[in-house]
Amino acid sequence: MKKLIFALIMTSSGLIADAQNTNPLLNLWNGQYGGIPAFDKYKIQDFKPAIEVAIKNKLSEIDKIANNPKPATFQNTIVALEKAGKNLSQIYAVFGIYGSNLNDDEFAKVEEEMTPKFSELNNKFYQNTKIFQRINSIYKSLPKSSLNSEQKRLVEVYYKNFVREGAKADAKSKTRIAEINKELAVLFTKFSQNQLADESNYFVELKSEADFDGLPAEFKNAAIEEAKERKSNALGIIANTRSSIEPFLTFSNRRDLRQKAFEIFTSRGDNDNANNNNAILIQILKLRLEKTKLLGFKTFADWSLSNTMAKTPENTMNLMMSVWKPAVEKVHQDVEQMQKIVDKEGGNFKIEPWDYRYYAEKVRKEKYDVDANLIKPYLQLEKLREGMFWVAGEVFRLSFKQIYNVPVFHPDVRVFEVSNKDTGNVVGLWYFDPYARKGKRSGAWMNAYREQSRVDGNVITIVSNNCNFIKGKENEPVLISWDDASTLFHEFGHALHGLCSSVTYPTLSGTNVPRDYVEFPSQILERWLATPQVLNQFALHYQTNQPMPMSLVERIQNASTFNEGFSTVETISSALVDMKLHQLEDLNINPKEYEAKTLKELNMPSEIVMRHRIPQFGHIFSNDDYAAGYYGYLWADVISADATEAFTETKEGLYNPVVSKKLLDHVFSVGNTVDPETSYKEFRGKAPSTDALMRSRNFPISK
């Protein structure tokens, strides 16, 4: 997940009336569902003036709260902050949508100019001494306070966020921290734009019929359509996005083209051009370390982990290394089987990274009689979307209905009204943007355009899922891989985390939980994809409309832990490099040399590369959200594996209604109103165990 986050709490009003009528971005969302974004009215040239006005208003509201002559109370300070800045929050949400989905040259210029403005506002907020004094006063009085548990939690979150951002620092340090934050905002934007440019400008041309050898028909058609879209003379084009590159590496019989596809994908941000990210990421690392020192921490990793479940870098490293060693051993075993196939076919070469997926698929077919080409015709994007809705209804009692009278930011986007099946009440809107296009960043993610809350009336959430599937021919179903289907369910899990939220204060709502806990709801939802109930109803052959045969379902289940070594090593190598980078105190390094040296020390299998090489690691260099935090996927998977066993220990399995209700009540609905360690124990009755993760990946459990 890559959620758009704005550090300030922005959820109230305050507009300049004359600007309101001329700039649609300055109008509060209105109409049905408590207000919706007016995407049909926004123009890129509106962003700069709207942001400037809304920031001015936000600062005015902050000053009013700060200078309130009455003693600080929960209502006149914390609640007032929760209600402040609604218009700016909405503008920032739309700004982020354009940045991720519609990022053309015109918007890029606005993004570069305005992103630092948000950073400046954050600085002024967190360094407002009077605001912090009021929060501190309320925080100190908590032991004798009559506030309820959610209110106390909110006060604690405010207090800790202010301290983390330097509220207790001296004046000189505060000034420098503000400068660093502004510099980082500029660098984050540049890093992201460079990565997007390399994804857009590099691709693989398929110039002859021979270049399509091995590609499934629907993937071939998608490549042909991509060439038409780009007005290319090539017969087909493989775009430089994960959703295109990985299937090509899996199916193409052309080893030379697989290598080319692999190289353009893994070289993003690392090419000899104006988009090279290596110097930028070193600047980011140095600024983060300087800020960390000013805040009283040894390294950025120490600072970043101070408000997570893991708490310390050592805890994350211990977890990762406990899984790393068995995963590496599993990769070696798998590569041996692949190499035997290469040798049997007369190939005079050693398995390279551009061969791994191709030969892993051959091993899967040989060992488990599971052929991805046999599975894919059953994985229609739209049918799987219906399957997700069905799971949401069975497990979380939600229903989805498409609506058509809502403006969208692109014709590909569809909107669904989400209701509680038991009460009939509408709980939110779900925007679905499934297809790749120029100006849209690669990958898949969830956004919350608006958080659920009850502090200022009953506000329903608005969430989105965004993917990069290839459209293919018009009126033909979009077929996706098993991995892409898992990603689809994963991101929908984030959306459900927002849609199920039932809290009072937006700061604690939905997915606003510690970073290493936020992936738990999404990862556990992946488990429902492989259930016979989903496959029998929604894995329907696109030509015959027949359900996936039970024999194939069983073979898929038998092969469920196949290639876990690869996926674990690919992901954890990125997490280990992330954590090691952010523990460095001497940053006079060459990123490429450092990456190679670190992977060598880890005994990284030569047949695999990091899932995200350093110069394209947007998770950690496009903002601070996952910096020194990519380990969170593994940390959360420990929890999700353990939670899954709460279901599978019962005869009903993943559709046990009692366990489902507990998952809803103690995980999906509570946001950050309860400490995650406490809420998980309330769900499970115990703390999570790493043994469940090892079992789920078929790795040996150390005694």
C-alpha positions, 0 to 999 in steps of 0.5 A: 500500500502507498497511502497518501498521508498529510501529517496535519489533521485537516478536517474543518472549514474556513474559506475566503468567500470571494475566491470560493466562487471562482476556484472550484477547489476552494469549494467544500465537497458538497452534494450526496454522501456528505460531499464528493470531489467535483472532479468534473470541475477541477483544472490544474491551474486551480491548484496553486491559488487554491492551495495558497488560500487554504494554507492561509486559512489553516494557519489562521485556524491554528493561531486561533486555537493557539491563542485561545485565552481559556485554559486548554481542554480536550474540546477547545484544543484537540477537538478543535484541531480535529475539525480544523482545515477541512478545505485544505484536507480536501484539496490535498487529497485531490492534489495527491490523486493528480500526482499519482494518477494524472501526472503530466508535464503541466501538473509536474511543475505545479507539484514541484512548486507546491509540495514544499508549501505543505512541508512549510505548513507542517513545520509551522504546525509542529513548531507552534509553541503555544499549540504544543503547550496546550497539548502538553497540558492536556497530556499531563492531566491524563492520569486524572482525566475523565476522558474516555479511552479513545480520547486519551489515545488521541491526546497521546498520539498528538503529543507523541507526534509533536515530540517526534517532530521536534516540539521539544527541540531548541530554537536553532534546531527547530529552524534547521528541522524546518529547512530540512523538511522543506528540502526533503519535500522537494527531493521526494517529488523529484525522486518520484518524477524521475522514476515515473519518467523512466517507467514512461520512456523505456519499454521493450518493442516487439518487432516481429511475430517471433518476438511474441513467442510464448506469450498468452494470447490476451497478453499479446493483444495487450502488447499490441494495444499498448503499441497502438496507444503509443502510436508506435511502429512496433507490433507490440510494446511491453510497458516498463511497469510491474504488471507488464514486465513480470508476465513477460519474464514468466512467459516469453520464450525469447531469452534475449528479450527477457533480459532486455525487459529485466534490465529496463525495469531494474534500471529505473532511476539508475540510467545515465540520464537526467532521471538518475536518482542516486545523487538525490537519494544520498541527499535524502539520506543525509538530510534524514540523518541530520534531522534525526540527530537534531531530534536526539536519535542515533539514526533515522531508523531509531527515530522512524521505529520509535512509534511502531510495534517493532520499536527498535531496528534490532527487533526488525533485524532479528525477525528478518534474519530468522526468515531470511536464512530458510528462505535463501536455502529454499531458493537454492533448492528451487534453483537446482530444479530449474537448472536441471530443466535448463540442462535437460533442454540443452541450454548452455547457461546458468540461471540468471534473474531474467530466467527465474520466473520463466523456469520457476513456471516450468518447475511449477508445471512439472512438480504440481501440474499447475500451469499459469496459462491454464489458471489465467483464463479463469482470472477475469478482473471483473469477476474477481472484483465481484469475488472481493465484494462477495468476501466483504459481504460474507466476512464484514457484512458489506454490500457494494452497488455501482453508482453513475452520477458521481464525477470521476478523475478519469473515464476508467474510474468507477464508483461504488456505494458501500453499505452495511448489509445488516443496517442498510446504512451507507458506510462509504464510497469505493473508487476503482481505477484499475488500468495503467496509463501514461502519467500514472505511477506503477504498482497498486495502492489504496488511498483514503480521500476522506476518513470516517469520523463522528466528531463533526457529524457522521462522516462516511469515508471515501477510499480508492483502489488503484492498479495498473492492469493492461486494458487489452482489446475493447469488449474483451475481459482483462485476464490477470495473473495469480500474483496480480489477483493476490495484489488485487485482494491485498489492496482491497484489504486496505480499502476494507480497513477504511470502510469498516472503520467506526471511530469518532476522530479522523486522526485515529480512523481507518488505516491510520495505525502504526506502519508495521500494523497497517499491512496486516488487514491487507495481507490477511484478506489475500487468504480468501482468494484461494478458498474454494468458495471464491474460486468456484463462484468467481474464477470462471473461464472467460470463454466457457463461463465454467468454474475452475475445475476442483482438480485445478483448485486442489493443485493450486492449493497444493502448490500454494507455498511453491516459490515462497523462497523467491518472494520472501528473498525478493522482498526481505532483501529490500527490507534489509537494505532499507534498514541498513541504509537508515542505520548508517552514520557515514553516508559517503557511499555509492548506492550501487556499490553499497547495494552490491556489497550489502547483498553479498554480505547477506549471501543474496542468491545471484539469481534474484534481485531486490524487489525494489533496487535503491534508485527506484525504491519509491516506498522509502525515497518518495516520502518518509512513510515506509523509510526504515519501514519496508520490514513492515510487510514481513512484520504484518505477515507474522500477524496475518499468518497467526490470525489466519490460524484463528480461522483455520483452527475451526471447522468453518475455516476462513468463513467462521462467522464468530472469528469474522466478527472478532476480526471486525470488532478488534481489528478492522473497525477500531482504527488506532483507538486501541494500541495494536498489541492490545487489540490483536490480543483481544482478537486472538487471545494471545500475541502473534507467533512467528511459527505461524508464518513459517508454517504458512511459507513451508519453512522449517521452524527453529526449536 
